Amino acid sequence: MSNKIEVKVDEDLEDIMPRYLEIRHKELVELETAVQEKDFDQIRMLGHKLKGTGAAYGFDELSRLGNIIEDQAVEKLMENVPESTALVRNYLENIEIEYVEMD
């Protein structure tokens, strides 16, 4: 069964996309550690990065999840953070990028 998440991304980002994704994967590991340690400052900062960069690179879902993670960390609530973090992992592990010309 395929869980691929197809995303159309501006072809102008193709050269920098591998580095962007590498950084997000590294930060995901940091986020998972921060969640285990209930480090709300780190969770907030990493959620903020996701929120701020996701949509700019064509990943609206990363921005949405980052927003949830950041908001929960600001309120020092863990209610949705582990689930949202797992959704970030699923997204990053299953995205299939199609580079397209965008205006």
N, C-alpha and C positions, 0 to 999 in steps of 0.2 A: 504494500500500500504506500502510495506516495503522499507525503505531507508537504510537497513543494509549494512555496508561496511565491507566486510570480509577481514581479515588480518591474514596471517600466521606469527607466532612469535616463536622464539626459546623456546623450553620447559624449558630451563635453566632459563628463565626470569619469569616463572610463579609465583614464590613466591614473587617477588618484584614488579610485574606488578600492583597490586591494589594500592600500595603507589605511584608509578610513575603516574598513571592516576589521583589519588586524587590531587597530586601536580599540574598537568596540568590543572585540572578543576579550582583549586584555582587561578592559574595564568591567566586563561582565564577571570575570573571575573575582575582581576586586569587590564588585557589588555583592556577589554571593557570599564572600567572606564577611563583608560588613553586615549583611543580613544575619548571618550566624552569630556575629558578635554584638548585634543590636547597636551598631555604631551609626546613630542617626545622622551625625554630621557628614560622614562619608557617604551614606546612602543618599542624603539630600544632594550632595555635590555631584555624584555620579548620575542620579536621576535628572539633575539640571542639565548635564552635558548631553544626555540622550534627548531630552526635550528640545534643547537648542540646536542640535546638529541633525537630528533625524530627518525632518522635513526638508531641510536645505539640500540633503543628498537624495531626496526622493523616497524617504522611508517615513511616511506619515505615522505609521503604526509605532515606530520607535519613539517618536515625539509624544504620541498619546500615552504610551506606557511610561516614558520618562516623567511626564507630567504627574501621573498617578503616584509614582514612586517618590518624586520630590515632595508633592503635597502631603503625603502620608508621613514622610520623614520630618517635615517642618512641624507637624502636629504630634510628633513622637508616637505615632501609631504604626503597628506592624500588620494590621488587619489585612491589607491587600498587597503588601510588599513582597512576600515570598511568592505568591501566585503571579504577580506582575513580573518579577524577576525570572521565573520559570518561562513565562511567555516571551520575554526578551531572548532567552536562550533558544527557545523553539524557533523564533523568528530568524535569529542570526544563523542557526544551523540549517534552516530550510529555505532561505531566500534563493530565488533563481532570478537573476537580473537579466533583463532585456534592454539593451542600450538602443535608444531611439532618438531621432532628431526632434528637438523641441525648440519652440520659438522663444 
